[in-house]
Amino acid sequence: MNVPLLDLKAQYRALQPEIEAAVAEVFAAQAFILGPKVQAFEQACAAYCGAPHAVGVSSGTDALLMALMAEDIGPGDEVITSPYTFFATAGCIARLGAKPVFVDIEPRSFNIDPQQIAAKITKRTKAIMPVHLYGRMAEMDAINALAREHHLVVIEDACQAIGSEFHGRRTGACGDYGCFSFFPTKNLGGAGDGGLITTGDAARAAKLLALRNHGMEPKYFHKLIGGNFRLDALQAAVLQVKLGHLDAWTAARRRNATRYARLFGEAGLAPQTVTLPTTPCAEAGLADDDRCHCHVFNQYIVRVPRRDELRAFLTARGIGSEVYYPLPLHLQECFRYLGHQAGDFPESERAAAGTLALPIYPELSDAQAACVVETIAEFLRH
């Protein structure tokens, strides 16, 4: 049976009339850059995240970059973040001339370990950039407490975690900034690149609005040097349609995760051989149901033996999988100047060497999920 890692065509078929109607409105108006469609989407996202302000931007990468720019972070400054994440997290710090300072991850959540952050704070530290990896929130209470103690800015990299929440707060409403990606593979994905920044501060929101349009306010007058970081009206129109379905998709992803746990358990693989993802709600002994978005499962990540061999076996059987991420950032060639070596961040390195993403998209069928587990069981028993 063919089981893709992600099936965007299935999602589009269900929404095609709504999306085409929304796009047609943009073409009829011939208003493609910012405008009312973007404003309406920003307002809807702000309400969804529980944040007072939201600014639509050109990508998740640009959202991270703009948040750093809004705080005037640059040469001589340090920003604490995780080495186990997509490149953009640390790449944006380095692009501005600041120094990425890595802190290892906590092995269950794959997120930055708050207990190791304090030791990395110096007089040069300006911000902490926690990553809500794979759809699970980092431990924001502990991170925010450290930030308050040391007068640091908190920039949430929420690119994989829109809608995730814990203790009643959603991603994007827990730090000074929340940065989101609408890359097509995300839980809320556009028809191309797109992003968003949330903030609770009106002055920060005003600065972001200027930065995304070359620092221009009013027209043709530039108080700041910004860039072309605008969200297209076409993307906003598509995303506005999809936003109305996001909670239903999240519930489906969570049901798929529950189904995987049952199937792996019935196959005798978990927790004996395969380590499955957990949720903060379950770990805290709280109810873990569709009403509590402790984890929105942008990816379903398992730890498995002989990971690379297993992936090749799955590929040969028509089952999609992916490795996120095979080489931690501290070992990337472009960050060699930071002076790190193998062994500096052991949990990040262990995750990079032994984890695998399995299909978790909302339209995944019972038969497809069963096929994934049966095929993994077949491999591991030989």
Secondary structure as GFF3:
##gff-version 3
##sequence-region A 1 382
A	DSSP	alpha_helix	8	29	.	.	.	ID=ss1
A	DSSP	alpha_helix	36	49	.	.	.	ID=ss2
A	DSSP	beta_strand	53	57	.	.	.	ID=ss3
A	DSSP	alpha_helix	60	70	.	.	.	ID=ss4
A	DSSP	beta_strand	78	81	.	.	.	ID=ss5
A	DSSP	alpha_helix	88	95	.	.	.	ID=ss6
A	DSSP	beta_strand	99	102	.	.	.	ID=ss7
A	DSSP	three_ten_helix	114	116	.	.	.	ID=ss8
A	DSSP	three_ten_helix	118	120	.	.	.	ID=ss9
A	DSSP	beta_strand	125	129	.	.	.	ID=ss10
A	DSSP	three_ten_helix	133	135	.	.	.	ID=ss11
A	DSSP	alpha_helix	140	150	.	.	.	ID=ss12
A	DSSP	beta_strand	153	157	.	.	.	ID=ss13
A	DSSP	beta_strand	165	166	.	.	.	ID=ss14
A	DSSP	beta_strand	169	170	.	.	.	ID=ss15
A	DSSP	beta_strand	177	181	.	.	.	ID=ss16
A	DSSP	beta_strand	195	199	.	.	.	ID=ss17
A	DSSP	alpha_helix	202	211	.	.	.	ID=ss18
A	DSSP	alpha_helix	233	243	.	.	.	ID=ss19
A	DSSP	alpha_helix	246	266	.	.	.	ID=ss20
A	DSSP	alpha_helix	280	283	.	.	.	ID=ss21
A	DSSP	beta_strand	300	303	.	.	.	ID=ss22
A	DSSP	alpha_helix	307	316	.	.	.	ID=ss23
A	DSSP	three_ten_helix	329	331	.	.	.	ID=ss24
A	DSSP	three_ten_helix	333	338	.	.	.	ID=ss25
A	DSSP	alpha_helix	346	354	.	.	.	ID=ss26
A	DSSP	beta_strand	355	358	.	.	.	ID=ss27
A	DSSP	alpha_helix	366	380	.	.	.	ID=ss28
###
